[in-house]
Structures are given as structure tokens and as C-alpha cells.
Amino acid sequence: MAENPNGDGRGRERCTLEDCAAFTSHINFNNIARSIVNATNMEMKPTLIHLVQSNQFNGLSHKNPYTHLATFLEICNTVKIHQVPNDAICLSLFPFSLAGPAKAWLYSFLENSLTNWDDVVAKFLSKYFP
């Protein structure tokens, strides 16, 4: 067995505290694929995002996922952006409506694997209202 540059005879490199504390796993932050839209300017106003965040779903058993979705859709239905489908608006805002374990659930999907609103709703209800 070859000796490493540190001269400790163990045949492996020395691990520093920084090396051991470094995060090496990949987290998918873009699980919802960006919708392709023809609009030249699709912007979500901060007040809209705050409104969505005021009704966050955290996945706890005493929270009703149907009530969350109904309120979320009420908010989304107040937004109309020229040449942007409603599904694209819902997909863009949905991550802001989740917190805690529910947000972690969303992050568990592969990158860009959630591509349409109906699929997101089906998976959400399957998880939180089986």
C-alpha cells in the first residue's frame, strides 16, 4: 500500500474538518419545469407571492390539502398575464405555497420532472390525501 503525502502510512488522504462538513449531495431546486410561454414579459409581482405565502401548506396531518389547493387556485385565478396559460402561472407560484415537510416533498422530485399542473395536483393529493 502506497503511503500518502501526509506520511501516516494509511494509504489515503487526510480529511480536514472543512472536507467532512462540505455538502456533497445534489438537491433539485427546479423540480417544476419552466413552461414555455410566448409572452415577452412574465413577471410575478412580490405582493402576489406574499399573498400565496400567507396560505402555505406544510403537510401536517391537521391541514387539508383540498382547502389549500382551493385557496391557491382562487389566488391564481385573479392573475391574468397576456399570452401566459393559467397552468404556467400555477406552476410558477406553487412552490411559494409550500413550507416545511411539504416543500421538502416538492424538492424530492427529479429536476424538471413536474411539467404540467394536473400532474402536480395529482401527486400532491396522492401524497397528502391518499
VMD Tcl script that draws the C-alpha trace (Angstrom):
set ca {
  {0.00 0.00 0.00}
  {1.38 3.39 -1.00}
  {1.95 5.97 1.63}
  {0.04 9.22 1.23}
  {1.72 12.64 1.18}
  {0.87 13.12 4.86}
  {3.14 10.24 5.78}
  {0.68 8.48 8.05}
  {1.01 5.12 6.25}
  {-2.75 4.64 5.92}
  {-2.76 4.92 2.11}
  {-5.44 7.61 1.99}
  {-5.52 11.35 2.03}
  {-6.17 13.25 5.20}
  {-9.70 14.63 5.61}
  {-9.98 18.13 7.02}
  {-12.95 19.38 9.02}
  {-13.91 21.53 6.03}
  {-13.89 18.45 3.76}
  {-16.07 16.49 6.16}
  {-18.54 19.35 6.62}
  {-18.89 20.12 2.90}
  {-22.29 19.37 1.39}
  {-21.85 16.88 -1.46}
  {-25.40 15.78 -2.25}
  {-27.42 17.23 -5.12}
  {-30.72 18.90 -4.29}
  {-33.16 19.62 -7.08}
  {-34.44 23.14 -6.74}
  {-36.09 23.22 -10.16}
  {-38.38 20.22 -9.90}
  {-41.13 22.08 -11.75}
  {-40.12 22.61 -15.35}
  {-40.43 26.16 -16.63}
  {-43.33 26.41 -19.01}
  {-42.57 27.71 -22.47}
  {-44.66 30.82 -22.96}
  {-44.92 33.26 -25.84}
  {-45.21 36.28 -23.57}
  {-42.41 38.80 -23.74}
  {-42.72 39.66 -20.06}
  {-43.95 37.18 -17.46}
  {-43.47 38.72 -14.05}
  {-44.92 37.71 -10.71}
  {-45.38 40.75 -8.51}
  {-43.96 40.49 -4.96}
  {-47.40 41.24 -3.48}
  {-48.80 38.20 -5.30}
  {-46.01 35.99 -3.98}
  {-46.66 37.30 -0.44}
  {-50.36 36.55 -0.83}
  {-49.57 32.98 -1.87}
  {-47.10 32.62 1.02}
  {-49.74 33.75 3.51}
  {-51.57 30.46 2.85}
  {-48.72 27.96 2.98}
  {-49.30 24.24 3.31}
  {-46.77 22.42 5.49}
  {-48.01 18.85 5.15}
  {-49.06 18.37 8.76}
  {-51.93 15.93 9.28}
  {-54.39 18.55 10.55}
  {-54.07 20.59 7.33}
  {-56.49 19.90 4.49}
  {-54.76 19.68 1.08}
  {-58.05 20.29 -0.78}
  {-58.63 23.53 1.12}
  {-55.07 24.59 0.35}
  {-55.50 23.91 -3.37}
  {-58.88 25.68 -3.48}
  {-57.42 28.81 -1.86}
  {-54.32 28.62 -4.02}
  {-56.41 28.40 -7.20}
  {-58.58 31.32 -6.05}
  {-55.43 33.41 -5.84}
  {-54.05 32.15 -9.17}
  {-57.35 32.84 -10.91}
  {-57.02 36.53 -10.05}
  {-53.88 36.74 -12.21}
  {-54.04 37.12 -15.95}
  {-50.88 37.70 -17.99}
  {-51.18 38.18 -21.73}
  {-50.17 35.01 -23.64}
  {-49.42 33.07 -20.44}
  {-51.56 29.97 -19.76}
  {-53.12 29.64 -16.30}
  {-51.21 26.39 -15.77}
  {-47.90 28.24 -16.18}
  {-48.96 30.75 -13.53}
  {-49.98 27.96 -11.13}
  {-46.74 26.05 -11.72}
  {-44.65 29.18 -11.11}
  {-46.42 30.09 -7.88}
  {-46.98 26.63 -6.35}
  {-43.55 26.29 -4.67}
  {-44.26 29.53 -2.77}
  {-47.40 27.93 -1.33}
  {-45.49 25.13 0.41}
  {-43.43 25.12 3.61}
  {-41.60 22.63 5.83}
  {-42.15 18.95 5.01}
  {-44.35 19.79 2.02}
  {-41.59 21.91 0.48}
  {-39.13 19.05 1.13}
  {-41.58 16.71 -0.64}
  {-41.57 19.01 -3.69}
  {-37.76 19.06 -3.69}
  {-37.70 15.24 -3.71}
  {-38.69 15.08 -7.38}
  {-36.14 14.92 -10.15}
  {-35.16 18.19 -11.77}
  {-37.74 19.41 -14.33}
  {-39.83 16.27 -13.80}
  {-43.07 18.11 -12.99}
  {-44.23 19.51 -16.30}
  {-47.97 20.17 -16.02}
  {-50.36 21.42 -13.38}
  {-52.65 18.36 -13.41}
  {-49.68 16.10 -12.68}
  {-48.57 18.30 -9.77}
  {-52.09 18.29 -8.30}
  {-52.39 14.51 -8.67}
  {-49.03 13.91 -6.98}
  {-49.78 16.45 -4.24}
  {-53.14 14.87 -3.40}
  {-51.71 11.36 -3.64}
  {-49.10 12.32 -1.05}
  {-51.26 14.33 1.34}
  {-54.70 12.79 0.87}
  {-54.12 9.14 -0.08}
}
mol new
graphics top color blue
foreach p $ca { graphics top sphere $p radius 0.5 }
foreach p [lrange $ca 0 end-1] q [lrange $ca 1 end] { graphics top cylinder $p $q radius 0.2 }
display resetview
